[in-house]
Amino acid sequence: MHEILIVDDERSVVEGVAATLPCDDLNIGMVHKAFSVTDALAIIRQHSIDLVITDIRMPGISGLELMDKVQEVSPSMQCILLTGHAEFEYAKRAITGGASDYLLKPVNDEDLIQAVDKALGTVRREWEALVSRDNTMKTMRDNLPLLRRDLLIELLQGHTIPAEALADKLSQLLIPISRHDEVALLLIRLEEPFVHYSYKDRILLEYAVSNVAEEVLRESCQVWGCKEAHGFLAFAVKRTNQAKPREGTKSAAREQLMRLGELIQRQVETYLKGAVSVVIGEEGDFPEHLAVSYNSALAAFRKHIGRGKGYLLSLGEHQEKAAVQTLRRLYEPPTLPDLLEAGRWDAFEEKLALIFEELETEFGDSAEHAFESFCAVTGALSFIAHKSGYGLFEFLEPGEWASLNFESFETFGQLRDGLFRLAALMRSSLEREAADGHTKLIYKVQRFIEEHLDRPISLQMIAERVHLHPVYVSQMYKTVTGESLTDYMLRIRMEKSAYLLKTTNLKIYEIGNKFSYQNAAYFIKQFKKVYGMTPQEYRDQHSV
């Protein structure tokens, strides 16, 4: 949504321009108003203004000078100049100064709307150019190492990326690995004496070790590396055809990768005077095997390798089949607390369904895995309950508190239904509270407006009264009521004006003054906009 600023030392002109613009059609989210250049500059410094509509002749600094200052602040900000003087020099100065348009007062409504649409169209095209393919590709090249690292971490953590999207990313990031390639994982941990180094020195050492590892591996492999979440150095490697042994067995591949691992350790010891531990995974189908190998490598570090001198371990030789498998769906991102914190209840319920599907198909007789799921789900729900200012038990009747006891469930079905029911109760209660909060906010806004109809009311004034950001107040009001704040203020002023026209003998300009219209002609124009007739015609039609 665009933000525009209207500047004129005549309040009626500012209000008239604001009322003329069909904000929804022009995608305008906020209209700022200023009655001096000083106020205008203050607003420009505080907000992201897309378009300034300003009179040329004003006390102090002129509109032309304001346009120059606008260009200094933001060259992309558009300007429309208004003037009552059809002088060539003004027009020439406006065009050479970069004005989007130059309109003579009184401004024709259609000409104004057309000029604003044209100016905002220029803003949109500039933003579209900014995010165009060429600029996006340049930005991506500039950030290539970071983007490559992030993608590798996603795959290590088991994020599912659609095949076509993954192929595009690999191509764009110039990663020489494709889907279904045979890829192995090397995980490297710094050991003595590196573990005693300061944070700054460790960063330098990690960079140096990465360079050593990549130099060794590139002799016979395509390499893609990063520093992963636990601080280990991870490398996805694809052996080149020339480097693959003729026999092509897994044991031959393992031996070749082990020799490369040994060489990495030797080079680090020789040139960096320290030790590293290296865990080497089996080759497998990319990308699915990568996450499996990564989890096995982490487990290997925990089970087989202690801190101290460097160790070299091949998962193919030492990998043990886990006696107890882990629940994959429960811990793969996005996590349950993350979904709840983002308010994504539908996605939370979908993930819950997948967790129970995995429980029932792969762990059908495991009470321990069911208990693990129960703790994780109730823990996530407790987390969001506490963040919302409630206890988990508050969402249940006292007689239902036993449902939060795992032993009260005898089957997976009962456990699933109980947790889904608890989630539904919480969702209903929290969403109802949010809706009630919106209702109270709408009431405060409307009350403030009705108490101040006798003076100009800006969105900024309303937002300050309810202690919220102006854009949020504007969008929330429109979403909840279906009517913009500008339309509501106009409607309520006109309704009260109509009532006075029917029930009093006040003159039309006096009624206008009661509702902050100091210019009678402008009041008549606004009244006709709402009722389709002038105030006098309305009074005549409704007189007894």
ZATOR-382422 format. One line per field, with one value per residue (C-alpha): residue in one letter; z, x, y; residue number from 1. Coordinates in nm, 2 decimals, decimal comma, always signed. Each point is the difference from the previous one (the first is absolute). Layout:
res [A; ...]
c3 [Z; ...]
c1 [X; ...]
c2 [Y; ...]
n [NUM; ...]
//
This chain:
res [M; H; E; I; L; I; V; D; D; E; R; S; V; V; E; G; V; A; A; T; L; P; C; D; D; L; N; I; G; M; V; H; K; A; F; S; V; T; D; A; L; A; I; I; R; Q; H; S; I; D; L; V; I; T; D; I; R; M; P; G; I; S; G; L; E; L; M; D; K; V; Q; E; V; S; P; S; M; Q; C; I; L; L; T; G; H; A; E; F; E; Y; A; K; R; A; I; T; G; G; A; S; D; Y; L; L; K; P; V; N; D; E; D; L; I; Q; A; V; D; K; A; L; G; T; V; R; R; E; W; E; A; L; V; S; R; D; N; T; M; K; T; M; R; D; N; L; P; L; L; R; R; D; L; L; I; E; L; L; Q; G; H; T; I; P; A; E; A; L; A; D; K; L; S; Q; L; L; I; P; I; S; R; H; D; E; V; A; L; L; L; I; R; L; E; E; P; F; V; H; Y; S; Y; K; D; R; I; L; L; E; Y; A; V; S; N; V; A; E; E; V; L; R; E; S; C; Q; V; W; G; C; K; E; A; H; G; F; L; A; F; A; V; K; R; T; N; Q; A; K; P; R; E; G; T; K; S; A; A; R; E; Q; L; M; R; L; G; E; L; I; Q; R; Q; V; E; T; Y; L; K; G; A; V; S; V; V; I; G; E; E; G; D; F; P; E; H; L; A; V; S; Y; N; S; A; L; A; A; F; R; K; H; I; G; R; G; K; G; Y; L; L; S; L; G; E; H; Q; E; K; A; A; V; Q; T; L; R; R; L; Y; E; P; P; T; L; P; D; L; L; E; A; G; R; W; D; A; F; E; E; K; L; A; L; I; F; E; E; L; E; T; E; F; G; D; S; A; E; H; A; F; E; S; F; C; A; V; T; G; A; L; S; F; I; A; H; K; S; G; Y; G; L; F; E; F; L; E; P; G; E; W; A; S; L; N; F; E; S; F; E; T; F; G; Q; L; R; D; G; L; F; R; L; A; A; L; M; R; S; S; L; E; R; E; A; A; D; G; H; T; K; L; I; Y; K; V; Q; R; F; I; E; E; H; L; D; R; P; I; S; L; Q; M; I; A; E; R; V; H; L; H; P; V; Y; V; S; Q; M; Y; K; T; V; T; G; E; S; L; T; D; Y; M; L; R; I; R; M; E; K; S; A; Y; L; L; K; T; T; N; L; K; I; Y; E; I; G; N; K; F; S; Y; Q; N; A; A; Y; F; I; K; Q; F; K; K; V; Y; G; M; T; P; Q; E; Y; R; D; Q; H; S; V]
c3 [+0,00; -0,09; +0,24; -0,14; +0,15; -0,08; +0,07; -0,02; +0,24; -0,07; +0,20; -0,23; -0,30; +0,20; +0,11; -0,35; -0,17; +0,27; -0,04; -0,38; -0,02; -0,02; +0,23; -0,04; -0,38; +0,01; +0,26; +0,24; +0,36; +0,18; -0,08; +0,20; +0,02; +0,06; +0,00; -0,02; -0,16; +0,35; +0,09; -0,33; +0,04; +0,35; -0,14; -0,29; +0,25; +0,21; -0,27; -0,34; -0,22; -0,37; -0,13; +0,11; -0,12; +0,08; -0,08; -0,16; +0,18; +0,38; +0,28; +0,06; -0,21; -0,34; -0,14; -0,25; +0,28; +0,18; -0,32; +0,00; +0,36; -0,07; -0,28; +0,25; +0,25; -0,26; -0,37; -0,07; +0,18; -0,25; +0,01; -0,14; +0,01; +0,04; -0,09; -0,07; -0,24; -0,36; -0,04; -0,24; +0,23; +0,28; -0,24; -0,14; +0,35; +0,11; -0,30; +0,01; +0,38; -0,05; +0,08; -0,10; -0,10; +0,01; +0,06; +0,01; +0,28; +0,04; -0,09; -0,20; +0,19; -0,30; -0,08; +0,36; +0,02; -0,34; +0,11; +0,33; -0,18; -0,24; +0,28; +0,21; -0,32; -0,03; +0,36; -0,07; -0,31; +0,18; +0,28; -0,26; -0,17; +0,33; +0,05; -0,37; -0,10; -0,09; +0,34; +0,18; -0,17; +0,08; +0,36; +0,01; -0,14; +0,25; +0,28; -0,16; +0,30; +0,25; -0,22; -0,07; +0,37; +0,09; -0,26; +0,12; +0,36; -0,11; -0,17; +0,30; +0,23; -0,22; -0,15; -0,29; -0,32; -0,31; -0,27; -0,25; +0,25; +0,12; -0,35; -0,06; +0,32; -0,07; -0,35; +0,11; +0,28; -0,23; +0,21; -0,21; +0,16; -0,14; +0,13; +0,03; -0,01; +0,23; +0,27; +0,33; +0,30; +0,20; +0,34; +0,16; +0,36; +0,13; +0,29; +0,20; +0,02; -0,20; +0,26; +0,24; -0,25; +0,03; -0,21; -0,24; -0,04; -0,05; -0,28; -0,18; +0,07; -0,13; -0,32; -0,03; +0,06; -0,26; -0,25; +0,07; -0,03; -0,32; -0,15; +0,08; -0,11; -0,33; -0,13; -0,06; +0,10; -0,05; +0,34; +0,17; +0,36; +0,29; +0,38; +0,14; +0,30; +0,25; -0,11; -0,20; -0,36; -0,24; -0,36; -0,25; -0,25; -0,34; -0,14; -0,36; -0,25; -0,05; +0,38; +0,04; +0,03; -0,28; +0,23; +0,11; +0,32; +0,32; +0,18; -0,27; +0,02; +0,38; -0,02; -0,24; +0,22; +0,31; -0,17; -0,07; +0,36; +0,12; -0,23; +0,14; +0,35; -0,10; -0,18; +0,30; +0,24; -0,22; -0,09; +0,27; +0,29; +0,13; -0,02; -0,16; +0,02; -0,32; -0,04; -0,36; -0,10; -0,27; -0,35; -0,06; -0,21; +0,01; +0,17; +0,21; +0,13; +0,11; +0,30; +0,10; -0,02; +0,19; +0,29; +0,01; +0,00; +0,29; +0,19; -0,08; +0,15; +0,31; +0,03; -0,13; +0,01; +0,31; +0,00; -0,02; -0,29; -0,34; -0,10; -0,34; -0,03; -0,29; +0,07; -0,24; +0,23; +0,34; -0,05; +0,24; -0,05; +0,26; +0,23; +0,03; -0,30; +0,03; -0,10; -0,31; -0,05; +0,36; -0,03; -0,37; -0,06; +0,04; +0,36; +0,19; +0,22; -0,32; -0,16; +0,31; +0,05; -0,36; +0,05; -0,27; +0,17; -0,32; -0,07; +0,37; -0,04; -0,33; +0,16; +0,30; -0,25; -0,16; +0,34; +0,09; -0,35; +0,06; +0,36; -0,12; -0,31; +0,14; +0,38; +0,05; +0,31; +0,16; +0,31; +0,03; -0,33; +0,07; +0,33; -0,18; -0,23; +0,28; +0,19; -0,32; -0,10; +0,35; +0,05; -0,32; +0,11; +0,34; -0,15; -0,21; +0,29; +0,23; -0,27; -0,02; +0,37; +0,09; +0,16; -0,20; +0,25; -0,05; -0,34; +0,16; +0,25; +0,34; -0,08; -0,32; +0,16; +0,01; -0,38; +0,05; +0,16; -0,25; +0,18; -0,06; -0,37; -0,09; -0,38; -0,26; -0,11; +0,34; +0,03; -0,34; +0,06; +0,35; -0,13; -0,31; +0,23; +0,24; -0,30; -0,13; +0,33; +0,03; -0,36; +0,04; +0,33; -0,12; -0,33; +0,17; +0,24; -0,30; -0,17; +0,33; +0,01; -0,35; +0,10; +0,30; -0,22; -0,26; +0,27; +0,13; -0,35; -0,08; +0,34; -0,05; -0,35; +0,12; +0,29; -0,23; -0,31; +0,05; -0,09; -0,27; +0,09; -0,14; +0,00; +0,21; +0,27; +0,01; +0,01; +0,29; +0,19; -0,01; +0,02; -0,33; -0,33; -0,25; -0,27; +0,23; +0,12; -0,36; -0,12; +0,30; -0,01; -0,37; +0,05; +0,29; -0,11; -0,38; +0,00; -0,01; +0,28; -0,25; -0,12; +0,35; +0,11; -0,31; +0,05; +0,36; -0,06; -0,28; +0,20; +0,29; -0,25; -0,16; +0,34; +0,07; -0,34; +0,08; +0,36; +0,03; -0,18; +0,01; -0,32; -0,22; +0,07; +0,38; -0,03; -0,20; +0,27; +0,27; -0,19; -0,08; -0,35; +0,00; -0,38; -0,08; -0,36; +0,10; +0,26; -0,27; -0,24; +0,27; +0,10; -0,37; -0,03; +0,27; -0,06; -0,36; +0,06; +0,16; +0,36; -0,10; -0,23; +0,28; +0,25; -0,25; -0,07; +0,37; +0,13; +0,15]
c1 [+0,00; +0,13; +0,04; -0,06; +0,04; -0,22; +0,15; -0,18; -0,04; -0,37; -0,17; -0,30; +0,23; +0,17; -0,33; -0,14; +0,28; -0,01; -0,37; +0,02; +0,25; -0,15; +0,26; -0,10; +0,01; +0,34; +0,14; +0,06; +0,03; +0,06; -0,05; +0,21; -0,09; +0,22; -0,09; +0,36; +0,33; +0,15; -0,27; +0,04; +0,37; -0,06; -0,25; +0,24; +0,28; -0,23; -0,19; +0,07; -0,18; -0,06; -0,16; -0,02; -0,28; +0,10; -0,10; +0,27; -0,06; +0,01; +0,13; +0,37; +0,14; -0,18; -0,13; +0,28; +0,26; -0,19; +0,03; +0,38; +0,02; -0,22; +0,24; +0,29; -0,17; -0,13; +0,06; -0,28; -0,26; -0,25; -0,13; -0,32; +0,00; -0,32; -0,02; -0,25; +0,24; +0,03; +0,35; +0,25; +0,30; -0,18; -0,08; +0,35; +0,16; -0,24; +0,07; +0,38; -0,01; -0,15; -0,36; -0,23; -0,28; -0,09; -0,38; -0,18; -0,25; -0,28; +0,10; -0,24; -0,07; +0,07; +0,32; +0,12; -0,09; +0,17; +0,32; +0,02; -0,06; +0,28; +0,24; -0,06; +0,03; +0,35; +0,07; -0,12; +0,21; +0,31; -0,06; -0,06; +0,32; +0,18; -0,11; +0,03; +0,17; +0,33; +0,03; -0,11; +0,26; +0,27; -0,11; +0,01; +0,35; +0,12; -0,15; +0,09; +0,20; -0,27; -0,28; +0,19; +0,06; -0,36; -0,12; +0,24; -0,11; -0,36; +0,07; +0,21; -0,29; -0,24; -0,20; -0,21; +0,05; -0,20; +0,22; -0,05; +0,07; +0,31; +0,13; -0,05; +0,18; +0,29; +0,03; -0,03; +0,25; +0,25; +0,01; +0,15; -0,23; -0,34; -0,29; +0,08; +0,38; +0,20; +0,11; +0,19; +0,02; +0,32; -0,05; +0,31; +0,04; +0,29; +0,19; +0,32; +0,12; -0,26; -0,27; +0,18; +0,02; -0,20; -0,32; +0,18; +0,29; -0,23; -0,18; +0,33; +0,10; -0,33; +0,05; +0,36; -0,11; -0,28; +0,25; +0,23; -0,30; -0,13; +0,35; +0,05; -0,35; +0,00; +0,28; -0,26; -0,34; -0,26; -0,03; -0,27; +0,07; -0,13; +0,02; -0,31; -0,21; +0,22; +0,31; +0,14; +0,13; -0,22; +0,09; -0,22; +0,23; -0,06; +0,29; +0,09; -0,01; +0,38; +0,05; -0,23; +0,18; -0,08; -0,15; -0,26; -0,10; -0,10; +0,31; +0,22; -0,19; +0,04; +0,37; +0,05; -0,19; +0,19; +0,33; -0,13; -0,11; +0,35; +0,16; -0,22; +0,11; +0,37; -0,01; -0,18; +0,26; +0,29; -0,11; -0,24; +0,17; -0,32; -0,23; -0,35; -0,23; -0,17; -0,31; -0,06; -0,34; -0,09; -0,09; -0,37; -0,28; +0,00; -0,17; -0,20; +0,31; +0,17; -0,22; +0,02; +0,38; +0,01; -0,20; +0,22; +0,32; -0,13; -0,08; +0,35; +0,16; -0,20; +0,07; +0,35; +0,20; +0,11; +0,18; +0,37; +0,21; -0,17; -0,18; -0,10; -0,32; -0,18; -0,37; +0,00; +0,24; -0,13; -0,36; -0,22; -0,37; -0,18; -0,20; -0,26; -0,09; -0,10; -0,32; +0,08; -0,32; +0,00; +0,33; +0,04; -0,06; -0,21; -0,04; -0,33; +0,09; +0,11; -0,34; -0,19; +0,20; -0,07; -0,37; -0,01; -0,26; -0,09; +0,36; +0,04; -0,30; +0,14; +0,34; -0,18; -0,18; +0,34; +0,15; -0,28; +0,02; +0,37; -0,08; -0,26; +0,18; +0,36; -0,03; -0,33; +0,10; +0,22; -0,15; +0,33; -0,03; -0,36; +0,11; +0,27; -0,27; -0,23; +0,27; +0,10; -0,35; -0,12; +0,33; -0,06; -0,36; +0,12; +0,26; -0,26; -0,25; +0,26; +0,10; -0,37; -0,02; -0,18; +0,07; -0,07; -0,26; -0,21; -0,12; -0,16; -0,28; +0,12; -0,15; +0,21; +0,34; +0,07; +0,03; +0,34; +0,12; +0,16; -0,11; -0,37; +0,05; -0,02; +0,04; +0,17; -0,35; -0,09; +0,33; -0,05; -0,36; +0,09; +0,28; -0,19; -0,29; +0,23; +0,15; -0,35; -0,11; +0,31; -0,03; -0,37; +0,07; +0,30; -0,15; -0,32; +0,21; +0,18; -0,33; -0,13; +0,32; -0,08; -0,35; +0,12; +0,25; -0,26; -0,22; +0,29; +0,08; -0,37; -0,05; +0,31; -0,12; -0,35; +0,14; +0,22; -0,23; +0,03; +0,37; +0,22; +0,09; +0,31; +0,09; +0,30; -0,22; -0,22; +0,31; +0,15; -0,33; +0,00; +0,38; +0,04; +0,17; -0,21; +0,03; -0,11; -0,30; -0,10; +0,02; -0,16; -0,30; -0,05; +0,03; -0,24; -0,26; +0,03; +0,02; +0,31; +0,05; -0,02; -0,34; -0,12; +0,09; -0,17; -0,31; -0,04; +0,05; -0,25; -0,26; +0,02; -0,02; -0,31; -0,16; +0,06; -0,13; -0,32; -0,05; +0,15; +0,00; +0,38; +0,15; +0,19; +0,34; -0,07; -0,07; +0,32; +0,19; -0,13; +0,18; +0,33; -0,10; +0,12; -0,06; -0,38; +0,06; +0,21; -0,26; -0,27; +0,22; +0,05; -0,36; -0,10; +0,25; -0,18; -0,36; -0,01; -0,14; +0,10; -0,08; -0,27; -0,16; +0,01; -0,16; -0,27; -0,08; -0,02; -0,18; -0,34]
c2 [+0,00; +0,35; +0,29; +0,35; +0,35; +0,30; +0,35; +0,33; +0,30; -0,01; -0,27; -0,02; -0,09; -0,27; -0,15; +0,03; -0,18; -0,27; -0,05; -0,01; -0,29; -0,35; -0,15; -0,36; +0,01; +0,18; -0,24; +0,28; -0,12; +0,33; +0,37; +0,24; +0,36; +0,31; +0,37; +0,13; -0,11; -0,05; -0,25; -0,17; -0,05; -0,14; -0,26; -0,09; -0,07; -0,23; -0,19; -0,17; +0,24; -0,10; +0,31; +0,37; +0,22; +0,36; +0,36; +0,21; +0,32; -0,03; +0,22; -0,05; -0,28; -0,04; -0,33; +0,01; +0,01; -0,28; -0,21; +0,06; -0,11; -0,31; -0,10; +0,03; -0,23; -0,25; +0,03; -0,25; +0,20; +0,15; +0,36; +0,16; +0,38; +0,20; +0,37; +0,27; +0,17; -0,12; +0,14; -0,16; +0,05; -0,20; -0,28; +0,00; -0,01; -0,27; -0,23; +0,05; -0,06; -0,34; +0,06; -0,29; +0,25; +0,37; +0,08; +0,33; +0,08; -0,05; -0,36; -0,21; -0,33; -0,22; +0,18; -0,04; -0,37; -0,06; +0,19; -0,19; -0,34; +0,09; +0,10; -0,31; -0,21; +0,15; -0,10; -0,36; -0,03; +0,11; -0,25; -0,27; +0,09; -0,02; -0,36; -0,09; -0,32; +0,17; +0,18; -0,31; -0,21; +0,26; +0,01; -0,38; -0,01; +0,25; -0,22; -0,33; -0,15; +0,09; -0,14; -0,32; -0,05; +0,06; -0,26; -0,26; +0,05; -0,04; -0,33; -0,13; +0,08; -0,20; +0,28; -0,12; +0,21; -0,09; -0,16; +0,27; +0,28; -0,18; -0,04; +0,37; +0,10; -0,23; +0,14; +0,37; -0,05; -0,18; -0,31; -0,29; -0,26; -0,13; -0,20; -0,38; +0,06; -0,23; +0,24; -0,05; +0,22; +0,09; +0,16; +0,16; +0,12; +0,21; -0,17; +0,09; +0,27; +0,18; -0,06; +0,24; +0,29; +0,32; +0,04; +0,23; -0,23; -0,31; +0,18; +0,05; -0,37; -0,13; +0,20; -0,14; -0,36; +0,05; +0,11; -0,29; -0,25; +0,15; +0,00; -0,37; -0,11; +0,20; -0,22; -0,28; +0,13; +0,27; +0,17; +0,20; +0,11; +0,21; +0,04; -0,17; +0,07; -0,19; +0,18; -0,29; +0,04; -0,20; -0,09; -0,17; -0,17; -0,17; -0,20; +0,08; -0,29; +0,02; -0,04; -0,30; -0,34; -0,25; -0,25; +0,26; -0,17; +0,18; -0,13; +0,15; +0,33; -0,01; -0,06; +0,29; +0,24; -0,13; +0,08; +0,35; +0,03; -0,11; +0,26; +0,28; -0,09; -0,02; +0,34; +0,17; -0,15; +0,11; +0,35; +0,10; -0,19; -0,16; -0,29; -0,06; -0,30; -0,11; -0,22; -0,12; -0,13; -0,25; +0,12; +0,02; +0,14; +0,39; +0,17; -0,25; -0,19; +0,32; +0,06; -0,37; +0,01; +0,33; -0,14; -0,31; +0,21; +0,21; -0,32; -0,14; +0,31; -0,05; -0,37; -0,06; +0,32; +0,18; +0,34; -0,01; -0,13; -0,04; -0,32; -0,13; -0,20; -0,16; -0,05; -0,30; -0,19; +0,11; +0,10; -0,18; -0,06; +0,20; -0,21; +0,27; +0,21; +0,37; +0,17; +0,19; +0,20; +0,13; +0,18; +0,10; +0,37; +0,20; -0,11; -0,01; +0,31; +0,19; -0,07; +0,11; +0,31; +0,10; -0,06; -0,27; -0,23; -0,18; -0,09; -0,11; -0,24; -0,13; -0,07; -0,16; -0,23; -0,10; -0,07; -0,24; -0,16; -0,07; -0,13; -0,24; -0,13; -0,03; -0,01; -0,17; -0,18; +0,26; +0,17; +0,18; +0,18; +0,08; +0,15; +0,20; +0,14; +0,08; +0,19; +0,19; +0,10; +0,10; +0,18; +0,21; +0,07; +0,11; +0,22; +0,20; +0,00; +0,16; +0,25; +0,09; +0,05; -0,32; -0,34; -0,31; -0,13; +0,32; -0,12; -0,31; -0,06; -0,13; -0,34; -0,02; +0,07; -0,38; +0,02; +0,16; -0,32; -0,23; -0,31; +0,09; -0,10; -0,36; +0,02; +0,21; +0,11; +0,13; +0,18; +0,16; +0,10; +0,14; +0,22; +0,12; +0,09; +0,20; +0,18; +0,09; +0,13; +0,22; +0,12; +0,09; +0,19; +0,19; +0,10; +0,11; +0,22; +0,15; +0,08; +0,16; +0,20; +0,13; +0,09; +0,20; +0,18; +0,08; +0,15; +0,22; +0,12; +0,09; +0,16; +0,22; +0,11; +0,08; +0,21; +0,20; +0,06; +0,38; +0,00; -0,16; -0,36; -0,18; -0,37; +0,09; +0,16; -0,32; -0,23; +0,20; -0,02; -0,38; -0,04; -0,19; +0,05; +0,21; -0,26; -0,28; +0,21; +0,08; -0,36; -0,16; +0,24; -0,06; -0,38; -0,02; +0,25; -0,01; +0,38; +0,22; +0,25; +0,29; -0,13; -0,05; +0,36; +0,14; -0,21; +0,08; +0,38; -0,01; -0,20; +0,25; +0,29; -0,15; -0,03; +0,37; +0,10; -0,18; +0,11; +0,35; +0,33; +0,03; +0,15; -0,24; +0,15; -0,01; -0,38; -0,04; +0,19; -0,24; -0,29; +0,18; +0,12; +0,36; +0,02; -0,01; -0,09; -0,30; -0,11; +0,01; -0,20; -0,27; -0,01; -0,05; -0,28; -0,19; +0,08; +0,09; +0,34; +0,34; +0,07; +0,25; -0,25; -0,26; +0,25; +0,09; -0,36; -0,08; +0,31; -0,06]
n [1; 2; 3; 4; 5; 6; 7; 8; 9; 10; 11; 12; 13; 14; 15; 16; 17; 18; 19; 20; 21; 22; 23; 24; 25; 26; 27; 28; 29; 30; 31; 32; 33; 34; 35; 36; 37; 38; 39; 40; 41; 42; 43; 44; 45; 46; 47; 48; 49; 50; 51; 52; 53; 54; 55; 56; 57; 58; 59; 60; 61; 62; 63; 64; 65; 66; 67; 68; 69; 70; 71; 72; 73; 74; 75; 76; 77; 78; 79; 80; 81; 82; 83; 84; 85; 86; 87; 88; 89; 90; 91; 92; 93; 94; 95; 96; 97; 98; 99; 100; 101; 102; 103; 104; 105; 106; 107; 108; 109; 110; 111; 112; 113; 114; 115; 116; 117; 118; 119; 120; 121; 122; 123; 124; 125; 126; 127; 128; 129; 130; 131; 132; 133; 134; 135; 136; 137; 138; 139; 140; 141; 142; 143; 144; 145; 146; 147; 148; 149; 150; 151; 152; 153; 154; 155; 156; 157; 158; 159; 160; 161; 162; 163; 164; 165; 166; 167; 168; 169; 170; 171; 172; 173; 174; 175; 176; 177; 178; 179; 180; 181; 182; 183; 184; 185; 186; 187; 188; 189; 190; 191; 192; 193; 194; 195; 196; 197; 198; 199; 200; 201; 202; 203; 204; 205; 206; 207; 208; 209; 210; 211; 212; 213; 214; 215; 216; 217; 218; 219; 220; 221; 222; 223; 224; 225; 226; 227; 228; 229; 230; 231; 232; 233; 234; 235; 236; 237; 238; 239; 240; 241; 242; 243; 244; 245; 246; 247; 248; 249; 250; 251; 252; 253; 254; 255; 256; 257; 258; 259; 260; 261; 262; 263; 264; 265; 266; 267; 268; 269; 270; 271; 272; 273; 274; 275; 276; 277; 278; 279; 280; 281; 282; 283; 284; 285; 286; 287; 288; 289; 290; 291; 292; 293; 294; 295; 296; 297; 298; 299; 300; 301; 302; 303; 304; 305; 306; 307; 308; 309; 310; 311; 312; 313; 314; 315; 316; 317; 318; 319; 320; 321; 322; 323; 324; 325; 326; 327; 328; 329; 330; 331; 332; 333; 334; 335; 336; 337; 338; 339; 340; 341; 342; 343; 344; 345; 346; 347; 348; 349; 350; 351; 352; 353; 354; 355; 356; 357; 358; 359; 360; 361; 362; 363; 364; 365; 366; 367; 368; 369; 370; 371; 372; 373; 374; 375; 376; 377; 378; 379; 380; 381; 382; 383; 384; 385; 386; 387; 388; 389; 390; 391; 392; 393; 394; 395; 396; 397; 398; 399; 400; 401; 402; 403; 404; 405; 406; 407; 408; 409; 410; 411; 412; 413; 414; 415; 416; 417; 418; 419; 420; 421; 422; 423; 424; 425; 426; 427; 428; 429; 430; 431; 432; 433; 434; 435; 436; 437; 438; 439; 440; 441; 442; 443; 444; 445; 446; 447; 448; 449; 450; 451; 452; 453; 454; 455; 456; 457; 458; 459; 460; 461; 462; 463; 464; 465; 466; 467; 468; 469; 470; 471; 472; 473; 474; 475; 476; 477; 478; 479; 480; 481; 482; 483; 484; 485; 486; 487; 488; 489; 490; 491; 492; 493; 494; 495; 496; 497; 498; 499; 500; 501; 502; 503; 504; 505; 506; 507; 508; 509; 510; 511; 512; 513; 514; 515; 516; 517; 518; 519; 520; 521; 522; 523; 524; 525; 526; 527; 528; 529; 530; 531; 532; 533; 534; 535; 536; 537; 538; 539; 540; 541; 542; 543; 544]
//
